[in-house]
Amino acid sequence: MPPKVAVLKATQSEYIRNYYHDHHVIQDLLVPLYKVADTLEWVHREMEVYPVWLCPHRIYKLPVKPMIYPEPGFEAHSRQGDTKYAQMYADVGVYYAPGAVLRGEPYDGAQKCRDVELFLIENHGFQPQYAVTELSEKNFWRMFDRTLYDQCRKKYKAVGTFMSVYYKSKKGKKTEKEVQEAEQEKAELDTPEVDEPAD
């Protein structure tokens, strides 16, 4: 005692998992340091979750482009915490019941998760991949650079053996086939996807 979190998660029913997802926020927003104030205002306006976790994080400029990378040209701005070889980021962590839930008001957890992810895409931010994603695969890869990731998957023969990180993060789906089928069904509907950017 206490039981491991992994055991509790593994024994949760689908109902409890969905209820928790819809009534509780567990999100980390990794954003450039100079965008932390805007991020805090957005989190307050959209979720009202307190307290907020703030943790510094440095993203290095490397000879290869990994999945998360500094903003192009960040060195030219000489912002606080930045160097010629790394950009300063901050992890803004929000973990609690949103204000709307505490007041007994309607709250769409899946939509808010999607809103968080779109906010990150727009602000060159990143969501840790242990979190659940509500994005389409296309938009998921707008947040991350998949070039080196795909090269490594091919080199070490992971393709067809281990599912992609997108499928591991996609809520409620366990296989690439299930996710692809669900997205194909969604594409066939005459309504546009909510998370696609407007032209």
Backbone as CSV, one residue per row, in Angstrom:
resi,resn,N_x,N_y,N_z,CA_x,CA_y,CA_z,C_x,C_y,C_z
1,MET,0.849,-1.186,0.000,0.000,0.000,0.000,0.884,1.234,0.000
2,PRO,0.525,2.278,-0.663,-0.627,2.397,-1.560,-0.389,1.631,-2.853
3,PRO,-1.476,1.266,-3.559,-1.305,0.510,-4.804,-0.625,1.362,-5.872
4,LYS,0.054,0.701,-6.787,0.720,1.424,-7.872,-0.320,2.027,-8.809
5,VAL,-0.008,3.216,-9.332,-0.911,3.900,-10.256,-1.131,3.043,-11.496
6,ALA,-0.087,2.359,-11.973,-0.213,1.516,-13.157,-1.248,0.409,-12.942
7,VAL,-1.295,-0.158,-11.731,-2.277,-1.208,-11.421,-3.681,-0.621,-11.425
8,LEU,-3.835,0.567,-10.827,-5.150,1.218,-10.804,-5.639,1.530,-12.215
9,LYS,-4.736,2.020,-13.064,-5.124,2.337,-14.440,-5.484,1.076,-15.216
10,ALA,-4.723,0.014,-15.011,-4.960,-1.232,-15.752,-6.291,-1.877,-15.371
11,THR,-6.782,-1.618,-14.176,-8.023,-2.249,-13.718,-9.233,-1.319,-13.811
12,GLN,-9.048,-0.121,-14.359,-10.172,0.799,-14.533,-11.135,0.283,-15.597
13,SER,-12.407,0.512,-15.367,-13.384,0.195,-16.411,-13.385,1.320,-17.444
14,GLU,-13.955,1.036,-18.614,-14.046,2.052,-19.676,-14.860,3.255,-19.187
15,TYR,-15.932,2.979,-18.431,-16.783,4.069,-17.908,-15.978,4.999,-17.002
16,ILE,-15.218,4.433,-16.087,-14.419,5.242,-15.157,-13.357,6.018,-15.921
17,ARG,-12.722,5.375,-16.888,-11.700,6.040,-17.692,-12.290,7.244,-18.433
18,ASN,-13.469,7.060,-19.047,-14.114,8.148,-19.780,-14.600,9.246,-18.835
19,TYR,-15.152,8.844,-17.701,-15.615,9.828,-16.718,-14.445,10.696,-16.251
20,TYR,-13.337,10.061,-15.959,-12.149,10.785,-15.502,-11.638,11.719,-16.596
21,HIS,-11.630,11.241,-17.826,-11.159,12.049,-18.950,-12.060,13.279,-19.156
22,ASP,-13.358,13.113,-18.933,-14.307,14.203,-19.164,-14.433,15.166,-17.994
23,HIS,-13.984,14.787,-16.798,-14.187,15.619,-15.618,-12.909,16.026,-14.897
24,HIS,-11.789,15.755,-15.495,-10.511,16.032,-14.842,-9.496,16.401,-15.917
25,VAL,-8.585,17.294,-15.586,-7.550,17.703,-16.537,-6.198,17.190,-16.056
26,ILE,-5.481,16.520,-16.928,-4.086,16.152,-16.681,-3.346,16.515,-17.954
27,GLN,-2.820,17.723,-18.003,-2.168,18.217,-19.200,-0.859,18.907,-18.851
28,ASP,0.131,18.688,-19.684,1.391,19.417,-19.618,1.539,20.162,-20.923
29,LEU,1.763,21.464,-20.838,1.956,22.285,-22.021,3.398,22.778,-22.004
30,LEU,4.209,22.256,-22.892,5.607,22.667,-22.991,5.665,23.813,-23.998
31,VAL,5.892,25.038,-23.493,5.836,26.234,-24.341,7.117,27.046,-24.188
32,PRO,7.468,27.840,-25.220,8.623,28.722,-25.083,8.441,29.638,-23.875
33,LEU,9.517,29.895,-23.160,9.452,30.668,-21.920,8.736,31.999,-22.108
34,TYR,8.974,32.681,-23.217,8.370,33.996,-23.414,6.860,33.910,-23.659
35,LYS,6.322,32.692,-23.827,4.884,32.519,-24.033,4.171,31.980,-22.799
36,VAL,4.877,31.904,-21.671,4.267,31.356,-20.455,3.101,32.220,-19.979
37,ALA,3.249,33.542,-19.975,2.164,34.419,-19.509,0.901,34.212,-20.348
38,ASP,1.056,34.156,-21.668,-0.098,33.918,-22.544,-0.716,32.552,-22.265
39,THR,0.121,31.565,-22.012,-0.363,30.215,-21.734,-1.150,30.180,-20.433
40,LEU,-0.641,30.850,-19.398,-1.356,30.888,-18.114,-2.712,31.574,-18.257
41,GLU,-2.758,32.645,-19.028,-4.035,33.321,-19.259,-5.000,32.411,-20.017
42,TRP,-4.482,31.679,-21.007,-5.322,30.766,-21.770,-5.863,29.651,-20.875
43,VAL,-4.996,29.070,-20.048,-5.420,27.993,-19.143,-6.481,28.503,-18.175
44,HIS,-6.298,29.706,-17.648,-7.289,30.280,-16.738,-8.628,30.475,-17.450
45,ARG,-8.590,31.056,-18.624,-9.807,31.363,-19.376,-10.537,30.082,-19.815
46,GLU,-9.784,29.089,-20.285,-10.397,27.904,-20.874,-10.680,26.763,-19.888
47,MET,-9.892,26.684,-18.795,-10.038,25.525,-17.906,-10.205,25.863,-16.427
48,GLU,-9.628,26.959,-15.984,-9.683,27.325,-14.557,-9.204,26.165,-13.679
49,VAL,-7.992,25.737,-13.889,-7.415,24.641,-13.102,-6.273,25.198,-12.265
50,TYR,-6.339,24.941,-10.965,-5.296,25.400,-10.031,-5.040,24.309,-9.008
51,PRO,-3.837,24.232,-8.455,-2.659,25.054,-8.739,-2.042,24.673,-10.080
52,VAL,-1.070,25.460,-10.531,-0.392,25.238,-11.802,1.062,24.885,-11.528
53,TRP,1.555,23.881,-12.219,2.950,23.441,-12.097,3.772,24.169,-13.147
54,LEU,4.874,24.769,-12.743,5.794,25.415,-13.689,7.177,24.815,-13.507
55,CYS,7.736,24.337,-14.600,9.041,23.696,-14.534,9.860,24.101,-15.752
56,PRO,11.064,24.661,-15.549,11.885,25.058,-16.697,12.365,23.841,-17.488
57,HIS,12.529,24.055,-18.775,12.974,22.970,-19.651,13.739,23.599,-20.818
58,ARG,14.898,23.114,-21.092,15.711,23.650,-22.193,15.656,22.676,-23.368
59,ILE,15.373,23.215,-24.556,15.372,22.402,-25.772,16.583,22.810,-26.604
60,TYR,17.437,21.836,-26.877,18.702,22.102,-27.550,18.560,22.076,-29.067
61,LYS,19.318,22.924,-29.707,19.443,22.919,-31.169,20.476,21.855,-31.499
62,LEU,20.057,20.845,-32.246,20.922,19.704,-32.530,21.214,19.613,-34.023
63,PRO,22.248,18.866,-34.400,22.536,18.699,-35.832,21.435,17.942,-36.570
64,VAL,20.663,17.130,-35.840,19.502,16.451,-36.415,18.261,17.026,-35.742
65,LYS,17.112,16.892,-36.372,15.880,17.458,-35.828,15.064,16.351,-35.161
66,PRO,15.068,16.290,-33.824,14.254,15.290,-33.139,12.779,15.715,-33.136
67,MET,11.943,14.961,-32.439,10.508,15.244,-32.458,10.174,16.612,-31.871
68,ILE,10.873,17.032,-30.820,10.676,18.381,-30.300,11.957,19.168,-30.549
69,TYR,11.794,20.419,-30.904,12.939,21.213,-31.359,12.648,22.690,-31.106
70,PRO,13.679,23.519,-30.980,13.466,24.949,-30.750,12.795,25.626,-31.943
71,GLU,12.254,26.811,-31.695,11.669,27.597,-32.780,12.755,27.971,-33.783
72,PRO,12.472,27.922,-35.064,13.464,28.356,-36.054,13.845,29.824,-35.832
73,GLY,15.145,30.108,-35.795,15.630,31.480,-35.638,15.540,32.047,-34.231
74,PHE,15.334,31.180,-33.230,15.206,31.678,-31.854,16.452,32.440,-31.397
75,GLU,17.628,32.060,-31.932,18.895,32.656,-31.484,18.953,34.157,-31.765
76,ALA,18.294,34.599,-32.795,18.355,36.012,-33.202,17.656,36.934,-32.222
77,HIS,16.769,36.393,-31.387,15.977,37.241,-30.484,16.635,37.484,-29.131
78,SER,17.586,36.667,-28.737,18.289,36.803,-27.447,17.306,36.989,-26.287
79,ARG,16.300,36.108,-26.219,15.322,36.200,-25.126,15.905,35.612,-23.842
80,GLN,15.289,35.970,-22.726,15.747,35.491,-21.421,15.817,33.960,-21.403
81,GLY,16.953,33.445,-20.969,17.152,32.002,-20.853,17.675,31.324,-22.104
82,ASP,17.539,31.980,-23.261,18.013,31.375,-24.508,19.521,31.544,-24.661
83,THR,20.119,30.603,-25.346,21.533,30.695,-25.699,21.627,30.455,-27.208
84,LYS,22.831,30.444,-27.736,23.000,30.169,-29.170,22.681,28.715,-29.506
85,TYR,22.727,27.843,-28.500,22.548,26.413,-28.759,21.280,25.823,-28.132
86,ALA,20.486,26.629,-27.411,19.280,26.082,-26.782,18.248,27.172,-26.530
87,GLN,16.984,26.784,-26.624,15.887,27.710,-26.316,15.251,27.290,-25.003
88,MET,14.935,28.280,-24.178,14.320,28.011,-22.881,12.816,27.839,-23.031
89,TYR,12.313,26.751,-22.515,10.883,26.441,-22.489,10.442,26.315,-21.032
90,ALA,9.154,26.197,-20.825,8.614,25.899,-19.499,7.485,24.899,-19.661
91,ASP,7.411,23.969,-18.736,6.311,23.023,-18.679,5.243,23.643,-17.782
92,VAL,4.092,23.926,-18.361,2.949,24.434,-17.597,2.037,23.233,-17.372
93,GLY,2.020,22.742,-16.144,1.249,21.545,-15.834,-0.038,21.890,-15.126
94,VAL,-1.148,21.344,-15.625,-2.454,21.561,-15.000,-3.077,20.192,-14.724
95,TYR,-3.322,19.932,-13.448,-3.826,18.622,-13.038,-4.879,18.811,-11.945
96,TYR,-6.132,18.814,-12.317,-7.207,18.925,-11.324,-8.536,18.982,-12.059
97,ALA,-9.612,19.100,-11.304,-10.931,19.276,-11.908,-11.075,20.721,-12.381
98,PRO,-11.538,20.936,-13.611,-11.723,22.305,-14.112,-12.799,23.051,-13.320
99,GLY,-12.720,24.367,-13.369,-13.685,25.197,-12.654,-15.114,24.871,-13.025
100,ALA,-15.398,24.642,-14.306,-16.767,24.339,-14.745,-17.289,23.064,-14.077
101,VAL,-16.454,22.045,-13.963,-16.866,20.790,-13.320,-17.156,21.024,-11.844
102,LEU,-16.296,21.782,-11.180,-16.499,22.061,-9.749,-17.781,22.852,-9.500
103,ARG,-18.188,23.663,-10.478,-19.434,24.437,-10.343,-20.650,23.664,-10.835
104,GLY,-20.443,22.439,-11.358,-21.547,21.630,-11.858,-22.021,22.051,-13.241
105,GLU,-21.174,22.752,-13.991,-21.517,23.211,-15.336,-21.038,22.195,-16.373
106,PRO,-21.602,22.233,-17.576,-21.152,21.302,-18.629,-19.680,21.547,-18.976
107,TYR,-18.984,20.463,-19.257,-17.569,20.545,-19.613,-17.257,19.405,-20.560
108,ASP,-16.708,19.720,-21.713,-16.361,18.714,-22.712,-14.857,18.462,-22.647
109,GLY,-14.464,17.434,-21.921,-13.050,17.130,-21.706,-12.302,16.817,-22.989
110,ALA,-12.936,16.088,-23.904,-12.278,15.741,-25.162,-12.024,16.993,-25.995
111,GLN,-13.012,17.883,-26.060,-12.834,19.110,-26.828,-11.760,19.995,-26.212
112,LYS,-11.723,20.081,-24.884,-10.699,20.910,-24.230,-9.305,20.345,-24.468
113,CYS,-9.191,19.023,-24.469,-7.907,18.390,-24.779,-7.476,18.769,-26.187
114,ARG,-8.425,18.701,-27.129,-8.135,19.092,-28.509,-7.747,20.568,-28.583
115,ASP,-8.455,21.414,-27.835,-8.148,22.851,-27.814,-6.735,23.108,-27.295
116,VAL,-6.339,22.373,-26.253,-4.984,22.501,-25.705,-3.961,22.161,-26.786
117,GLU,-4.188,21.057,-27.479,-3.237,20.614,-28.498,-3.144,21.607,-29.658
118,LEU,-4.271,22.168,-30.069,-4.240,23.162,-31.144,-3.542,24.441,-30.685
119,PHE,-3.740,24.819,-29.419,-3.025,25.970,-28.853,-1.511,25.722,-28.916
120,LEU,-1.099,24.515,-28.580,0.329,24.183,-28.621,0.874,24.238,-30.038
121,ILE,0.136,23.723,-30.997,0.583,23.774,-32.397,0.770,25.219,-32.826
122,GLU,-0.184,26.074,-32.485,-0.126,27.486,-32.879,1.024,28.239,-32.210
123,ASN,1.495,27.756,-31.059,2.510,28.468,-30.284,3.841,27.729,-30.217
124,HIS,4.098,26.845,-31.161,5.315,26.032,-31.211,5.577,25.357,-29.856
125,GLY,4.494,24.823,-29.304,4.595,24.091,-28.051,4.427,22.604,-28.301
126,PHE,4.591,21.838,-27.237,4.532,20.380,-27.360,3.777,19.799,-26.175
127,GLN,3.071,18.704,-26.429,2.420,17.955,-25.371,3.211,16.669,-25.164
128,PRO,3.579,16.356,-23.926,4.299,15.094,-23.709,3.493,13.910,-24.241
129,GLN,4.168,12.924,-24.759,3.480,11.828,-25.429,2.934,10.771,-24.489
130,TYR,3.099,10.972,-23.179,2.395,10.072,-22.263,0.958,10.528,-22.088
131,ALA,0.647,11.740,-22.557,-0.709,12.272,-22.439,-1.582,11.719,-23.563
132,VAL,-2.883,11.788,-23.352,-3.852,11.363,-24.356,-3.962,12.442,-25.422
133,THR,-4.043,12.025,-26.685,-4.266,12.996,-27.755,-5.669,12.834,-28.310
134,GLU,-6.263,13.952,-28.675,-7.567,13.962,-29.332,-7.445,14.432,-30.772
135,LEU,-6.215,14.638,-31.248,-5.992,15.126,-32.600,-6.069,14.003,-33.632
136,SER,-6.323,14.394,-34.864,-6.163,13.452,-35.969,-4.666,13.168,-36.102
137,GLU,-4.329,12.101,-36.799,-2.908,11.786,-36.976,-2.191,12.908,-37.730
138,LYS,-2.861,13.486,-38.723,-2.272,14.585,-39.499,-1.901,15.758,-38.586
139,ASN,-2.804,16.150,-37.707,-2.514,17.279,-36.825,-1.538,16.928,-35.713
140,PHE,-1.547,15.668,-35.289,-0.564,15.232,-34.297,0.847,15.472,-34.822
141,TRP,1.058,15.138,-36.104,2.389,15.306,-36.689,2.670,16.744,-37.110
142,ARG,1.708,17.631,-36.982,1.991,19.069,-37.114,2.706,19.564,-35.857
143,MET,2.422,18.932,-34.723,3.061,19.337,-33.470,4.496,18.822,-33.397
144,PHE,4.722,17.627,-33.843,6.027,16.981,-33.727,6.668,16.786,-35.098
145,ASP,7.990,16.746,-35.133,8.689,16.427,-36.377,8.918,14.916,-36.403
146,ARG,8.423,14.284,-37.435,8.496,12.818,-37.487,9.664,12.291,-38.304
147,THR,10.499,13.148,-38.889,11.549,12.713,-39.805,12.507,11.715,-39.158
148,LEU,13.164,12.109,-38.084,14.128,11.236,-37.414,13.423,10.036,-36.781
149,TYR,12.243,10.276,-36.210,11.454,9.206,-35.600,11.170,8.101,-36.620
150,ASP,10.704,8.489,-37.817,10.405,7.498,-38.854,11.662,6.777,-39.332
151,GLN,12.770,7.520,-39.437,14.032,6.889,-39.842,14.450,5.814,-38.835
152,CYS,14.330,6.131,-37.563,14.700,5.158,-36.510,13.765,3.953,-36.522
153,ARG,12.465,4.184,-36.719,11.513,3.072,-36.767,11.849,2.122,-37.921
154,LYS,12.228,2.689,-39.060,12.591,1.847,-40.211,13.916,1.132,-39.964
155,LYS,14.897,1.872,-39.470,16.227,1.301,-39.255,16.183,0.106,-38.303
156,TYR,15.401,0.226,-37.227,15.364,-0.835,-36.214,14.168,-1.775,-36.393
157,LYS,13.534,-1.712,-37.576,12.460,-2.630,-37.945,11.284,-2.612,-36.957
158,ALA,10.947,-1.406,-36.509,9.816,-1.258,-35.593,8.487,-1.150,-36.334
159,VAL,8.552,-0.729,-37.603,7.325,-0.578,-38.389,6.686,-1.955,-38.571
160,GLY,5.419,-2.080,-38.201,4.730,-3.365,-38.296,4.925,-4.242,-37.080
161,THR,5.872,-3.878,-36.205,6.104,-4.638,-34.974,5.584,-3.876,-33.762
162,PHE,5.960,-2.589,-33.673,5.511,-1.730,-32.577,4.688,-0.585,-33.154
163,MET,3.553,-0.296,-32.527,2.720,0.775,-33.047,3.393,2.135,-32.850
164,SER,3.031,3.066,-33.690,3.563,4.425,-33.645,3.131,5.123,-32.355
165,VAL,3.891,6.112,-31.946,3.573,6.877,-30.739,2.197,7.524,-30.845
166,TYR,1.782,7.885,-32.034,0.431,8.468,-32.193,-0.628,7.491,-31.718
167,TYR,-0.526,6.237,-32.141,-1.526,5.242,-31.773,-1.469,4.880,-30.297
168,LYS,-0.306,5.026,-29.697,-0.192,4.794,-28.249,-0.887,5.905,-27.477
169,SER,-0.920,7.111,-28.059,-1.486,8.273,-27.379,-2.964,8.488,-27.688
170,LYS,-3.468,7.908,-28.764,-4.847,8.147,-29.183,-5.810,7.542,-28.181
171,LYS,-6.691,8.363,-27.624,-7.605,7.924,-26.560,-8.511,6.780,-27.013
172,GLY,-8.519,5.746,-26.210,-9.464,4.670,-26.395,-9.162,3.696,-27.521
173,LYS,-8.085,3.914,-28.261,-7.761,3.035,-29.372,-6.466,2.284,-29.056
174,LYS,-6.464,1.001,-29.353,-5.309,0.191,-28.993,-4.484,-0.263,-30.191
175,THR,-5.054,-0.233,-31.391,-4.288,-0.692,-32.545,-4.346,0.341,-33.660
176,GLU,-3.350,0.296,-34.529,-3.331,1.196,-35.679,-4.555,0.945,-36.554
177,LYS,-4.931,-0.301,-36.716,-6.073,-0.643,-37.562,-7.349,0.001,-37.020
178,GLU,-7.576,-0.095,-35.713,-8.771,0.506,-35.113,-8.796,2.019,-35.309
179,VAL,-7.643,2.664,-35.096,-7.577,4.111,-35.256,-7.800,4.486,-36.715
180,GLN,-7.153,3.761,-37.639,-7.315,4.056,-39.061,-8.767,3.874,-39.502
181,GLU,-9.418,2.811,-39.021,-10.823,2.581,-39.364,-11.700,3.706,-38.827
182,ALA,-11.449,4.125,-37.586,-12.231,5.204,-36.986,-12.031,6.510,-37.749
183,GLU,-10.801,6.782,-38.138,-10.530,8.015,-38.877,-11.094,7.953,-40.286
184,GLN,-11.117,6.751,-40.901,-11.727,6.599,-42.224,-13.223,6.873,-42.142
185,GLU,-13.874,6.341,-41.102,-15.304,6.591,-40.916,-15.563,8.083,-40.744
186,LYS,-14.710,8.732,-39.960,-14.847,10.161,-39.714,-14.672,10.952,-41.006
187,ALA,-13.732,10.537,-41.843,-13.464,11.230,-43.109,-14.631,11.080,-44.082
188,GLU,-15.358,9.976,-43.977,-16.481,9.732,-44.891,-17.721,10.542,-44.522
189,LEU,-17.783,11.027,-43.299,-18.918,11.852,-42.898,-18.851,13.185,-43.628
190,ASP,-20.001,13.790,-43.827,-19.998,15.058,-44.555,-19.639,16.253,-43.683
191,THR,-19.433,16.053,-42.364,-19.030,17.157,-41.498,-17.511,17.194,-41.413
192,PRO,-16.903,18.407,-41.442,-15.439,18.495,-41.357,-14.948,18.162,-39.960
193,GLU,-13.693,17.697,-39.866,-13.071,17.430,-38.567,-12.936,18.716,-37.786
194,VAL,-13.198,18.656,-36.493,-13.158,19.843,-35.637,-11.742,20.386,-35.511
195,ASP,-10.750,19.504,-35.502,-9.392,19.964,-35.218,-8.594,20.348,-36.452
196,GLU,-9.210,20.348,-37.640,-8.485,20.775,-38.830,-8.414,22.304,-38.849
197,PRO,-7.267,22.869,-39.227,-7.147,24.319,-39.260,-7.994,24.916,-40.378
198,ALA,-8.532,26.106,-40.116,-9.345,26.790,-41.134,-8.434,27.391,-42.193
199,ASP,-8.894,27.404,-43.442,-8.112,27.994,-44.529,-8.271,29.495,-44.553
